[in-house]
Amino acid sequence: MRFGIIGMGRIGSSLYFSLRDTEFTFSGYYSRVPMKEIGESFYREIKDIDADIYFFTLPDRIINLFSEMIEKKDRYFVHCSGYFPSDILGKSRVLSLHPMFSVNKKFTSLKGISWAIEGDEEGISLGKRIVNAINGKYYILRKEDKPLYHIACVIGTNLVNTLLYYSSEILKNLRIDEKEILRLASSVIENSKDSGILNALTGPIERGDYETIENELIALKKNYPHLFYSLIHIIPLNAQMGIMKGRDEKEIIDFINRLSSLRG
């Protein structure tokens, strides 16, 4: 089967790079500018790309706009949005194919990673075939699962990245290299792999040192008030994990109630 790609950003170029030496044949691509890494397969008009499968690797807000430029006929339409369902592309031979992987540069290998797929029967069949061609693993979602699925991915990636950034900013102001927080975070990931996410919880909550956290939040409020007012809503979630690990529930509820007084 021949495939074309509409949008050669990080995801589009990585799909090209990963699928080009499989059973699928590359027909061409449409992008704002030609890419020297790909050669002579650039098309200035989307309708000129002759393919069986069209990947719309575009920002969510314009997927519809570009998919309407191609006559559907018996072709497969695929997008890689984590949020939108496949049926924004039509009613048949449609597929949502979302990588459960952070792609931060072009031409990244997507071989061996996991994917969330959603679509009609023919679309799902194609999704399985694509993922198998690059030795990946797939999870089949229902249309209604997409919003919760994607926000879970956002929490585990973008929000983790946000917390790492602000942690590193505090450390840099203390003249500590930001690489140290990356080493620390890496150890949490490794512990989570070894013993499970919940069992990897360490720190003052796990030890029951609630006063330590309260005093640290007071210091944070004084020096980084914008960060304090965000974390004051996250710390109780951390405390709930303490209950799951066997800490005294009443002590943790009392701790969470005391946090409310710090907001004023």
N, C-alpha and C positions, 0 to 999 in steps of 0.2 A: 504493500500500500504506500502511496505517495503522500507526503505531508508538507504543508506550507505553514509558515509562522508569520503572524501579524503582530509586530512589536518585538524588536530585538534588544530588549533590555536584559536584566540579569536572568530572569526566568526563561525568556525566549531563546537567548543565546545558549543557555545551559541545556535546554531541551534539544536544541540542534546538536550541540557537542556530544550529548549522551546517546541520541538516537541515530546518529549518522552512520554508525557501523553495525546497525542491527538489521532486522528483516525489513525495516521501514526505509523508504527512499525519499531523500530530500528534494522537493520541487522548487523551492524558492522562498523568499521572504519579502515582507514590506516593512519599511522602517523610515524614520525621518531622514536618515542619511545612510549611504552604503557603508558596509563594514568590510575593511580590507582583509580581515581574517577569514571571510567566507567566500570571497571571489565573485564570480559572475552571476550569482543567483538573485540579485537585487531587482525588485520590480517597483516601478513608480506608481502603478495602478494595482490595487488589490485584486480587482476582477481578472487581471491577467495571469494570476498564479493558478496553475492547473494542478489540482491535488484531490485526493480522496478524503484527507483529514486536514482541517484548518485549526491551528492552535491560535486562540486570541489571548496573547500574553500581554495584557494591557491593564492600566488602572481600572478599578471596578466601574468608575463612573462613565467610561466610554466604551465598554465592551459591546453593549447593544448597538451603539452608533456604527461601529466598524463591521459587526456581523451582518448588518442589514445591507452592506455593500456587495455581498456575495450571494448568488442564487443558490438556494439550499439543495434542490434536487435530491440526489441520493448520497450527498456528502455528509461526513461527520463534522460536527462543530464541537470544539473543546475549549473550555476556558480554565484558568488556574486560580480563580478567586476562591479564597477560603470561606467567604461569606455567602456569595450569591449561589442559588441553585442552578442546575444545568438548564432548566427550562427558560431562562432568559434568552437562550439561543434558538429556541424552537421546541417543537413537541416530540420529534423523533430523531434518533441518531445524535443525541446530545450527551455531553459528558462534562462533569466538573472534576478536574484532576488537580488536587492540591498537595504540594510537597510538604511533608512534616519535617522540614529541614530549613535552616536559615541560610539563604543564598545572598551573600553580600558582595559578590563580584561576578562579572560576566564569564561565560565559558567554564562554569563550575561543573564538575562531574556529579550527576544525580544518580549514578549507579549504586545499587545496594541500599537506598534509603526507603523510608516508608511513605505511603501516600494515602490520602483520603479520597475515595471516589464516590460519585453520586451521579445518577443519570437514568435514562430509560433503559430497557433491557439490552438493546443493541449498544448503547453507550457504555453500559457497565461491562459488557463483553469486550469492547475495544479497550476500556481502561485496564482490565485484567491483562490483556495481551501486551499493552504498552509497558506496564509495570514488570511483567514477567520478562520482557525483552531486555530490560536493564537490571535484572536480578534484584528487584525490589520486593517490598511487602505492601499489601494493600488492605485497607479497612473500608468496607462498604457502608455509606451513610444514607439515611433517609433525607429527603428534602428538608423536613422540619428540624433535623438535627444540626444543620449548617451553622446557625448563629451561635449556639452554645459550643459547638466544636471549635469554631474560629476564635471565640473569646478565650477559650481554654488555651489555645496556642499563643494568643497575644499575652496572656498572663505569664506563660512559661518562657516567653522569649523577650518581647518588647519591654514588659514591665520589669523583668529581671535585669535587662540592660539598663533601664532607667535607675533602678536601685543601685546597681554597680557604679553608674556614673556619679551619683550624689555621694556615695560612700567614698569614691576615689577623690572627689573634690574636698571632702573633709580631711582625708589623709594627706593630700597635697598641701593643705594649709598648715599641717603639722610636720611638713617636710619629710613625709614618708612616700616613697615611690608608689604610684598607682598600681604597678605590677603586683604589689603585695596582696591587694584585695582580690586580684585575679587568681593568685595562687590559693588564697583562702577559699574563694568560691569554687575553684576546681576540686578542692578536697571535699567540699560538700557534695558535689556531683558524684565523685568517686564513691564516697560513703553511701550515697543514695543508691548507686548501682549495686553495691555489695550487700547492703542490708535493708533496702527499701527506703522510700522517701520519709515516711513517718519515723522510722527507727533511726534515721540519720540526724534527727533534731538534737542539737546540743545547745549549750549556752545557759543564760540565767533563767529562762522560763523552765527549761528541762530540770534545772537544779532547784527551782523554787526560790531564786533570789529576786523577788519582785521589787524590793526596795531599790536594788541596784538599777533596775530599768527605770523606775520613777525618777531617781536622781539624774540619770543620764538624759531622760526626756526634758527635765528642767534645764539642763545645760544646753540641750539642742534648741529649746524654745528661745533661749536668750541669744544664741549665736546664729541659728538658722531657722528663724520662725516659719518660713515658707515650707521647709522640710518637716518641721514639727507638726504642723497642722495637717499634713498628709499622713505621716506615720502614726499619728494618734488613732487613726482609723484602722491601720493595718496590724498594730501590735496586738489587739484583742484576737485577731485570727491566729497569730502565733501562740497566744495563750490557750486558745481552744485546742491546739495541737498538744499542749501540755496535758490537758485532761485526757486526751486520747492515749497519751503515753503513761497515764497512771497517776499524775499529780492530783492532789486533793481538789475536788471540784469547787467546794465552798471557798477555799483560799483563792482560787483563780477568779471566781466571780467577784469576790471582795476586791481583788486587784483591779479587775476591769472597771468596777464601779469607781475606784479611786482615780483611775485615769481620766474619768469625766471631769473631775475637779481641776485637772491640770489645764483644761482647754480655756478656762476663763481668762 
